[in-house]
């Protein structure tokens, strides 16, 4: 009986530890079955046990293959999904980076333009203020000149009318002299009267109070003075007209300049407001894009780490699957080899086993002693020993198939 466990190790060496216990149980069963006869032979029972074990291994292999196929599909699909996510993430990061660079450049341009327009606005405001101040000064000068001319014209007109009367009163001549002297002073300033005529008029006015207006000498001298005053009056009126015309042109120039400066300031202010809005918008967009860029980089990093871990796990599982598949194939090969030996070389001796068992049962009821049994066992090989011999002779083919 001792050679059976050693022979069974030919199969057990190629099976897993769980299968070893079943195979050893089958060997023990075969050893016990030698000592008793049964309707079903011991070898048939062992064959059935090994076939069941082989079926169990195949079934478990199919189930594990199904599970591994699902896991492999998960690895493939998830790897593809994460790879696409990583590629898309990189593209998104590139787009965000380019967008940030573009908007930053635009913001810098608009900041520079805004600074230039602020400087222009200050210059326009300075020019406008200077123009308005000059306009006010020249308007004051015009108004003063116009008032002086108007007063001089009025005074001369009054003096001429008084002198043309046939008998002007002395008091009237006194008032005429004062107004005419003011008009002469204005005429000197404006270069409207020559110095000799100025002196002549002044001398006449000085003596006018002591001369009788009815005196022919007075009439003679007054006639020349009136002509001088008439001419001066005409000059004053012409000067006033020219002054008004010149002021109208100057006034229009000032008003046009002020309007143009005001318009430029309004347009520049509107452009500045638009630039400020654009800068604020770009600043917000840049900040938003930078947040998105940080998030995109974090997602990309997580995807890369996840893909790395997934790849390692999938590769480890694939390696484990290959090893388990190889071991399972070896186990099935070993079981198939055992079945081939049992069915082809051992099952034919089953009848002999049963026959010997029946002969032993037909012997006297008294149990033979060890001394009587031993010589028989020593001289005649048992069934199991014959099986071992046959396995030894066929071990080449059996090991080759395993």
GUDREN-192886 format. One line per field, with one value per residue (C-alpha): residue in one letter; x, y, z. Coordinates in Angstrom, 1 decimal. Each point is the difference from the previous one (the first is absolute). Example, Ala and Ser with C-alpha at 12.3 -4.5 7.8 and 13.67 -1.06 7.14 Angstrom:
# residues 2
resn	(A	S);
east	(12.3	1.4);
north	(-4.5	3.4);
up	(7.8	-0.7);
# end
This chain:
# residues 402
resn	(X	X	X	X	X	X	X	X	X	X	X	X	X	X	X	X	X	X	X	X	X	X	X	X	X	X	X	X	X	X	X	X	X	X	X	X	X	X	X	X	X	X	X	X	X	X	X	X	X	X	X	X	X	X	X	X	X	X	X	X	X	X	X	X	X	X	X	X	X	X	X	X	X	X	X	X	X	X	X	X	X	X	X	X	X	X	X	X	X	X	X	X	X	X	X	X	X	X	X	X	X	X	X	X	X	X	X	X	X	X	X	X	X	X	X	X	X	X	X	X	X	X	X	X	X	X	X	X	X	X	X	X	X	X	X	X	X	X	X	X	X	X	X	X	X	X	X	X	X	X	X	X	X	X	X	X	X	X	X	X	X	X	X	X	X	X	X	X	X	X	X	X	X	X	X	X	X	X	X	X	X	X	X	X	X	X	X	X	X	X	X	X	X	X	X	X	X	X	X	X	X	X	X	X	X	X	X	X	X	X	X	X	X	X	X	X	X	X	X	X	X	X	X	X	X	X	X	X	X	X	X	X	X	X	X	X	X	X	X	X	X	X	X	X	X	X	X	X	X	X	X	X	X	X	X	X	X	X	X	X	X	X	X	X	X	X	X	X	X	X	X	X	X	X	X	X	X	X	X	X	X	X	X	X	X	X	X	X	X	X	X	X	X	X	X	X	X	X	X	X	X	X	X	X	X	X	X	X	X	X	X	X	X	X	X	X	X	X	X	X	X	X	X	X	X	X	X	X	X	X	X	X	X	X	X	X	X	X	X	X	X	X	X	X	X	X	X	X	X	X	X	X	X	X	X	X	X	X	X	X	X	X	X	X	X	X	X	X	X	X	X	X	X	X	X	X	X	X	X	X	X	X	X	X	X	X	X	X	X	X	X	X	X	X	X	X	X	X	X	X	X	X);
east	(0.0	2.9	0.8	-3.5	0.7	3.3	-1.6	-2.8	2.4	0.6	-3.4	0.1	3.1	-1.9	-3.1	-0.7	0.0	-3.8	0.0	2.8	-2.4	-2.6	2.5	1.5	-3.6	-0.5	3.2	-1.0	-3.4	1.7	2.2	-3.0	-2.0	2.6	-1.2	-3.7	-2.1	-2.8	-2.4	1.9	3.6	2.5	1.7	-3.3	-0.6	3.4	-0.5	-3.3	1.6	2.7	-2.4	-2.1	3.1	1.0	-3.4	0.1	3.4	-1.3	-3.2	2.0	2.3	-2.9	-1.5	3.4	0.5	-3.3	0.9	3.4	-1.5	-2.3	3.0	2.0	-2.8	-0.1	3.7	-0.2	-3.0	1.2	3.5	-1.5	-2.3	2.8	2.4	-2.5	-0.6	3.7	0.3	-3.0	1.4	3.3	-1.8	-2.2	3.1	1.7	-3.1	-0.4	3.7	-0.2	-3.2	1.5	3.1	-2.2	-2.3	3.0	1.6	-3.3	-0.4	3.5	-0.7	-3.2	1.7	2.6	-2.7	-2.0	3.1	0.6	-3.6	0.1	3.0	-1.8	-3.0	2.0	1.6	-3.4	-1.3	3.0	-0.5	-3.7	0.5	2.7	-2.3	-2.9	2.1	1.4	-3.5	-1.2	2.9	-0.4	-3.7	0.6	2.4	-2.5	-2.8	2.1	1.2	-3.5	-1.3	2.7	-0.7	-3.7	0.5	2.4	-2.4	-2.8	2.1	1.2	-3.4	-1.3	2.9	-0.4	-3.7	0.7	2.6	-2.2	-2.6	0.1	0.4	1.3	0.0	3.2	-1.0	-0.7	3.4	1.5	-1.7	0.9	3.7	0.1	-1.6	2.0	3.2	-0.8	-0.7	3.3	1.8	-1.6	0.9	3.6	0.1	-1.5	2.1	-3.2	1.0	3.2	1.8	-0.5	-3.7	-0.1	1.7	-2.3	-3.1	1.3	1.0	-3.4	-1.7	2.2	-0.8	-3.6	-1.2	1.3	-1.0	-3.5	-1.6	-1.4	3.5	0.9	3.4	-1.7	-2.0	3.0	2.0	-2.9	-0.7	3.4	-0.4	-3.4	1.5	2.8	-2.5	-2.2	2.9	0.9	-3.6	0.1	3.3	-1.4	-3.0	2.1	2.3	-3.0	-1.3	3.5	0.3	-3.4	0.9	3.4	-1.6	-2.6	2.8	2.0	-3.1	-0.9	3.6	-0.1	-3.4	1.0	3.2	-1.8	-2.6	2.7	1.9	-3.2	-0.9	3.4	-0.2	-3.4	1.2	3.2	-2.0	-2.3	3.0	1.5	-3.2	-0.1	3.7	-0.7	-2.9	2.2	2.8	-2.4	-1.5	3.4	1.2	-3.0	0.4	3.7	-0.8	-2.7	2.3	2.8	-2.5	-1.0	3.6	0.8	-3.0	0.9	3.6	-1.3	-2.4	2.8	2.2	-2.7	-0.7	3.7	0.3	-3.2	1.2	3.4	-1.6	-2.6	2.8	2.0	-3.1	-1.1	3.5	0.3	-3.4	0.9	3.3	-1.9	-2.6	2.7	1.6	-3.3	-1.0	3.4	-0.5	-3.5	1.1	2.7	-2.6	-2.4	2.8	0.9	-3.6	-0.4	3.2	-1.2	-3.3	1.8	2.1	-3.0	-2.3	2.6	2.2	-1.6	-3.7	0.7	1.4	-3.2	-1.5	3.1	-0.3	-3.6	0.8	2.7	-2.3	-2.6	2.5	1.0	-3.6	-0.5	2.9	-0.6	-1.5	3.2	2.2	3.3	3.0	2.6	2.4	-2.2	-0.9	3.5	1.6	-2.8	0.4	3.7	-0.1	-2.9	-0.3	-3.2	-2.4	1.4	3.5	-0.9	-1.6	3.2	2.1	-2.3	0.2	3.8	0.0	-2.3	1.4	1.8	-3.3	-1.8	2.6	0.2	-3.7	0.2);
north	(0.0	2.4	0.7	1.5	3.5	0.2	-0.8	2.4	2.8	-0.1	1.7	1.9	1.9	1.7	1.0	2.7	-0.6	-0.2	-2.6	-2.0	-0.7	-1.4	-2.0	-1.4	-0.9	-1.8	-2.0	-0.9	-1.0	-2.2	-1.6	-0.8	-1.3	-2.8	-1.7	-0.1	-0.9	2.2	0.3	3.0	-0.7	2.2	1.2	1.1	2.0	1.6	0.8	1.6	2.0	1.3	0.7	2.0	1.8	0.7	1.4	2.2	1.4	0.7	1.6	2.2	0.9	1.1	2.0	1.6	0.7	1.7	2.2	0.8	0.8	2.5	1.5	0.1	1.8	2.4	0.6	0.5	2.4	1.9	0.3	1.3	2.5	1.3	0.3	2.0	2.1	0.6	1.0	2.3	1.4	0.8	1.6	2.0	1.1	1.1	2.0	1.6	0.9	1.5	1.9	1.3	1.2	1.6	1.8	1.1	1.6	1.7	1.2	1.5	1.8	1.4	1.0	1.9	1.6	1.0	1.6	1.9	1.2	1.1	2.2	1.3	0.8	2.0	1.9	0.6	1.3	2.3	1.3	0.5	1.9	2.2	0.7	0.9	2.3	1.7	0.3	1.6	2.5	0.9	0.3	2.4	2.0	0.2	1.0	2.8	1.2	-0.2	2.0	2.7	0.3	0.2	2.7	1.9	-0.2	1.2	2.9	1.1	-0.1	2.1	2.5	0.4	0.7	2.5	1.8	0.1	2.1	3.6	1.2	-2.8	0.9	0.3	-2.9	-2.1	0.7	-1.0	-3.4	-0.5	0.7	-2.7	-2.7	1.0	-0.1	-3.6	-0.8	1.5	-2.0	-3.2	1.2	0.4	-3.4	-1.4	2.2	1.4	3.7	1.9	2.0	3.4	-0.5	-1.3	3.2	2.2	-1.5	0.2	3.7	0.8	-1.7	1.9	3.4	-0.9	1.2	3.6	0.5	1.2	-2.7	2.8	1.3	-0.8	-1.1	-2.7	-1.1	-0.3	-2.0	-2.2	-1.0	-1.6	-1.6	-1.5	-1.5	-1.6	-1.3	-1.4	-1.8	-1.3	-1.2	-1.9	-1.5	-1.1	-1.5	-1.9	-1.1	-1.3	-1.8	-1.6	-0.8	-1.8	-1.9	-1.0	-1.1	-2.0	-1.9	-0.4	-1.0	-2.7	-1.3	-0.2	-1.7	-2.5	-0.7	-0.5	-2.2	-2.1	-0.4	-1.0	-2.4	-1.6	-0.3	-1.6	-2.5	-0.7	-0.5	-2.4	-1.9	0.0	-1.4	-2.8	-0.7	-0.3	-2.3	-2.1	-0.2	-1.0	-2.7	-1.3	0.0	-2.1	-2.3	-0.5	-0.8	-2.4	-1.7	-0.3	-1.7	-2.3	-0.7	-0.9	-2.4	-1.4	-0.7	-1.6	-2.2	-1.0	-0.9	-2.1	-1.7	-0.7	-1.5	-2.0	-1.3	-1.0	-1.9	-1.6	-1.1	-1.5	-1.8	-1.3	-1.2	-1.7	-1.6	-1.1	-1.5	-1.8	-1.2	-1.4	-1.8	-1.4	-1.0	-1.8	-1.8	-0.9	-1.4	-2.0	-1.3	-1.0	-1.7	-1.9	-1.1	-1.0	-2.0	-1.7	-0.9	-1.3	-2.4	-1.1	-0.5	-1.6	-2.1	-0.4	-0.5	-3.4	-1.4	0.9	-3.5	-1.6	2.2	-1.0	-3.6	-0.1	1.9	-2.7	-2.8	1.6	0.2	-3.7	-1.1	-1.4	2.3	-0.1	3.0	-1.0	1.1	2.4	-2.9	-1.8	3.1	1.4	-2.8	0.3	3.8	-0.4	-2.6	1.4	3.6	1.8	1.9	3.4	-1.1	-1.0	3.4	1.7	-2.2	0.9	3.7	-0.3	-1.5	2.7	2.9	1.3	0.6	1.2	2.6	1.1	0.7	1.8);
up	(0.0	0.6	-3.8	-0.6	1.6	-1.8	-3.3	0.6	0.4	-3.8	-0.3	3.3	-1.0	-2.9	2.0	2.4	3.7	0.1	-2.7	1.8	2.9	-2.4	-1.9	3.2	1.1	-3.3	0.6	3.5	-1.3	-2.6	2.7	2.2	-2.9	-0.6	3.1	-0.9	-3.0	-1.3	-2.9	-1.1	-0.3	2.0	-3.2	-1.4	3.1	-0.2	-3.6	0.8	2.8	-2.3	-2.8	2.4	1.2	-3.6	-0.8	3.1	-1.1	-3.5	1.4	2.3	-2.9	-2.1	2.9	0.7	-3.7	-0.1	3.0	-1.5	-3.4	1.8	1.8	-3.2	-1.7	2.9	-0.3	-3.7	0.1	3.0	-1.4	-3.3	1.9	2.2	-2.9	-1.9	3.1	0.4	-3.6	0.2	3.3	-1.6	-2.9	2.4	2.0	-3.3	-1.0	3.4	0.1	-3.5	0.9	3.2	-1.9	-2.7	2.4	2.1	-3.0	-0.9	3.5	0.0	-3.3	1.3	3.2	-2.0	-2.2	3.1	1.5	-3.2	-0.2	3.6	-0.8	-3.1	2.1	2.4	-2.9	-1.6	3.3	0.4	-3.6	0.6	3.2	-1.6	-3.0	2.1	2.2	-3.1	-1.5	3.2	0.0	-3.6	0.4	2.9	-2.2	-2.8	2.2	1.6	-3.5	-1.3	3.0	-0.4	-3.8	0.7	2.6	-2.3	-2.9	2.2	1.5	-3.4	-1.5	2.9	-0.3	-3.8	0.4	2.8	-2.1	-3.0	1.9	-0.9	3.6	2.3	3.7	2.0	2.3	-3.0	-1.4	3.4	-0.1	-3.7	0.8	2.7	-2.2	-3.0	1.9	1.1	-3.6	-1.1	2.6	-1.4	-3.5	1.0	1.4	-3.2	-2.3	-1.6	0.2	-0.9	2.7	-1.7	-0.3	3.6	1.2	-2.2	1.5	3.5	-0.5	-1.4	3.0	2.4	-1.5	-0.8	3.4	-0.5	-3.6	-1.1	-2.1	-2.2	-0.8	-3.6	1.2	2.1	-2.9	-2.2	2.5	1.1	-3.6	-0.3	3.4	-0.9	-3.2	2.1	2.5	-2.8	-1.5	3.5	0.5	-3.3	1.0	3.4	-1.7	-2.5	2.8	2.0	-3.1	-0.6	3.7	-0.1	-3.2	1.5	3.2	-1.8	-1.8	3.2	2.0	-2.6	0.1	3.7	0.0	-2.7	1.9	3.3	-1.8	-1.7	3.2	1.9	-2.7	0.1	3.8	-0.2	-2.7	1.9	3.2	-1.7	-1.4	3.5	1.5	-2.7	0.7	3.7	-0.6	-2.4	2.6	2.7	-2.2	-1.1	3.7	0.9	-2.9	0.8	3.6	-1.1	-2.5	2.6	2.4	-2.8	-0.9	3.6	0.1	-3.4	1.1	3.2	-2.0	-2.4	2.9	1.6	-3.4	-0.5	3.5	-0.4	-3.4	1.4	2.9	-2.3	-2.4	2.9	1.3	-3.4	-0.8	3.4	-0.5	-3.6	1.3	2.8	-2.6	-2.2	3.0	1.2	-3.6	-0.3	3.3	-0.9	-3.3	1.7	2.5	-2.7	-1.9	3.2	0.6	-3.7	0.3	3.1	-1.6	-3.1	2.3	2.0	-3.0	-2.3	2.2	3.4	-0.6	-1.7	3.3	1.9	-0.6	1.5	3.0	0.6	-0.6	2.6	2.4	-0.5	0.6	3.2	1.1	-0.9	2.3	3.5	2.5	2.1	-0.7	-1.4	2.0	-1.2	-0.4	-2.5	-2.0	-0.2	-2.0	-2.5	-0.3	-0.3	-2.7	-2.1	-1.1	1.1	-2.3	1.0	-0.5	-3.5	-0.6	1.2	-2.4	-2.8	0.9	0.1	-3.4	-1.4	2.0	-3.1	-1.8	3.1	0.9	-3.5	-0.1	3.3);
# end
